[in-house]
Amino acid sequence: MSMKSMRKAAAVLITATLGLSALSGCVAGESGSSSDDGSAGGGGTVNIGIKYDQPGLGMKDGSSFKGFDVDVANYVAKELGYSKVNFIETPSAQRETMLQSGQVKMIFATYSITDQRKEKVSFAGPYFVAGQDLLVKADNTSITGPDSLNGKKLCSVTGSTSAKKIQDSYASKVDLQEYDTYSKCVAALSAGTIDAVTTDDIILAGFASQPQYKGKLKVVGKPFTTEQYGVGIKRGDTADAKKINAAIKKMIDDGAWEKALKDNVPEFSYNKKTNPPKPTEGE
């Protein structure tokens, strides 16, 4: 190859390299950086933890996600300036670890605010105040609250303290039944092999809203505990807490909060004494 040909080939290579570099820069700018570096907004992507298996709250449906937690998470992320949300499954036992390690920036996953948890992570919110309640068949008139469960079969998940709380404080002669998932409890209730299921009211409402149970099951509507669902964030992130709280307040004020509840748990009558909540946690 002549010297002239070599110079021409080099020029083409340099031009191609510069073009590829410019293209790479455009792609990075469009996708944005992850929020795990602690930065907020800026049109980037944020990793948010949710449950994948809670109907009406956090459900993975193919490649999409739906539920009240999902809708609140999307609203808050948009208000904080993020252009894309990457939902990541955060099982209850892994929530603190995933925040501490930076795998997720925020968690919306029926995550009750407690002093014990605040030793490891911080919270914003609450965005909903739930309460332990009972799920029964729609035509059941004998179960009106936790004190009417003596002699009844009550189901909760293995390891949960919900059913034991009823036995210790309300109905000492209740027959406790345990399954490894709430979906199995609800299926047993529908089949008539148990009389009631207990956990937080909005979780029960989510199961009752599933197509196969619609009109067949009901939440009793007598909550007897208070569970403040907070947004889990890394410990000490007070600046983020203020921004998240402002976003939740805006969602409540503009009607999007109420709409999200009606869209995801349409037959649920939430406790209006405690909801909508006043998000001030972490400020």
N, C-alpha and C positions, 0 to 999 in steps of 0.2 A: 504494500500500500504506500502511495506517495505521501510526502509530508503534508501536502495540501489536503488530501483525503483524510489523514489522521486528525488534522485540526478541525475539519468539518464534522467528523464523527464525535469528537470531544465536545464541540459546541452543542450538538443535538442532545448528548447525554446530560450535559449541565442543564439545558432547558427542560428536559423531561423530569430531572430530579427536582428542580425548583417548582415545577407544576404539581408534582406529587406532594411536596411539602406543603404547598399552599392549600391543596385539597384536604390534606390531613388536618390542617388548622381549622378549616371550615367545618368538618365533621365534628371535631372536638367541641367547637363553639356551639353547634346545634344541639348536641346531646347534653352539654352541661356537665359540671363536675358533681360528684356525690356530696351529699351534705355531711358525710361522716367526718369531715375535717373541721366541723364546728361552724362553718359559714352558713349564713341563712339567706335564702332566696336567691336573687340574681338570675332567675330563669333556669336554674339547674335542676337536677334530679335529687329527690330525697327518699331515703329508705325508711319506710314506716312498718312497724310490726302490728299484725292483726291475728285473730284466730281464723282458721280455715274451715272450721267445722261447727260454727254456731249459727243456725238458721235465724235470719232476721237481723243479725248483728255483724258477723264476719264469716262469709262463706266464699270458698273458691269454687267457681263454676266454669269448668274448662279452663280457658285462659283469662277469664274475667273474674271480678270480685264484686260482691254486693252485700248490703246490710247497713244498718244504722251506723255502726262504727266506721265502716268504709266511707259513707257519705260525709260524716263529720271530719274524718281524716282528710278527704279530698278538699273539703271547704277550707279547713285550716291551712293546708299546704298551699293552696292558691292564695290565700290572704297573706301568707308569709313570703310570697314571691316565687315559689317553686313552679316550674312549668310541667314537671312530670313526677309522678309518685311510683316508686317501686315497692310493692307490697311483699313483705316477707313474713312467713309463719313464725309466730312467737308463742310456743306452748307455755302454759303457766309456770312451769318449773324453770324455764330458761329466760324469763323476761328480764330479770335483773342483770344476768350475765351478758345478754345481748346489748343492753344499754351501756354497761360499763366498758365493753370491748369496742363499742362504736359500730357494731353491725347494723344497728338501726338508730335513727335520730330521735324518733318518737314512737310510742306504743299506744294504740287505741284497741284494747282487747279486754273489755269488762274488768279493768285493772283497778281494784278498790284501793283507795288511799288509806294507808295505815301507818302508824308510827313506826312499826317494825320495818316496813318496806322503806320508809324514808331514811333509815340508817344507811341504805345502800344506793338509793336513787332519789330523784326529786320528781315532783308532780306539778302539772298545771291542771286547771279545771276547778271543779268537776264539770263534765259535759252532760251527765245524767246522774240522778240519784235513784238507785234501785232499792228494793227491799225483798227479803226472803218471803216467799209466798207458796201457794199450793196450786198444782194443776190437777184437775179432775175431769170426769166426763161431763159433757154439756148438760145432761139431764140430772146430774147429781144434786140433790138438795140437802143431804144429810151432813156433808162436810162443809162447814161454814168458816173454819179457821183452824189453827193448830190445836186448840183445846177440844176439838170434836173428833180427834183421831184415835181415841182409845178403842182397841179391837179392830182397827183398820190396818191394811197393809200399805206401808209408806215406802217409796223407793227413792234412793239417791245414789250417787256414784261412789264407788269404793274409795275410801280415804277422805271423803267430804265430811265436814262436821255438821252439815245442815240438818240431816235427819236426827242425829244424836241430840242436837240442840232442842228439837221438839220433844224428844223422849225425856230429856232432863228437866225441861222447864214447863211443858204444856200437857203432855199426854204420856204418862209413865207406862201405860199398857199398849202402846202402839207396837205393831209388828213391823220391824225394820227389815227392808229388803235392799240388797245392794247389787248393782250391775257395774260393769267397767265404763259404760258411757251413758249419757242422758238419753241418747236416741233409743237405747234398749229399754230404759225405764218407760219412755213415752210409748213405745210399741207395746209393752206389757200392759200399760194403762188402757190403751185402745182395745187390746184383746180381752180386758176384764180380769186379768190375773193379779193385778194390784189395784188399789183404790185411789192412790194419789202419788204425785211426784213433787219433790220440793227442791228449790234452789231460788235464785233471784227472779223476780217477777218478769222482767223483760226477756230473760233467757227462756223462761217457760212460754211466754207469749210468742216468741220466735218459733218454737216448736209447734205451738197450736196453730200458727199461721201457715204451716206447710200444707200443700194441696191435699195430701192424703188424710189430714186431720181437721181440715177447715170445717167448722160447724159441729164437730164431734167432741172437741175438748174446750175447756175454758179455764182461765186463771180465776181463782176465788176472789182476789181483789182485796185481801186484808193483810197487807205487808206488816211484818212484825220485827224487822230489823232495818237498819239504814246502811246502804252501801254506796259510797260516793265513787263513781267511775271517773278516774283521773287520766290525764295524758302523761304517761311515763316519759321522763327525760333524764339525761345524765345528771348526776348529783351536782347541785350548785349552779345550774343553768338558769339563773333568775331572769336574765334578759329574755331568753326564749320563753319562759313562763309568762311574762307580761304580754308578749306578742300573741301567744297561743290563747291566753285568756281574752284578749281583745277580739280575736277572731271568733271565739265561741260566743261572746256577747253579741257580736254583729250577726252571727247565724241565728241566734235566738230572736233578735230584734227584727230582722227582715223576713221572718217566717220560714226560713229554710230548715230550721231545727224541727219545727212542728211537722213540716212536710216530710222530712226524712223519717220521722217516726211513723206517720200514717202510711207512707209508701212501703215500709219494711215490716211493720207489725200492725197491720190495719185494724185488728180487732182488740188491740190492747188499750185499756184505760189506765194511763199512768197516774201515779200519785200526784195530784195537783197541789198538795201541801208542801211538797219538797221540790217540785219541778214547775217551770224550768229552773235550773240551778243558778247559783251566783258564783261564777268562776273567779276566784281570788287566790287560789292555792299557789304557793311558790313565789309570790311577789314580795 
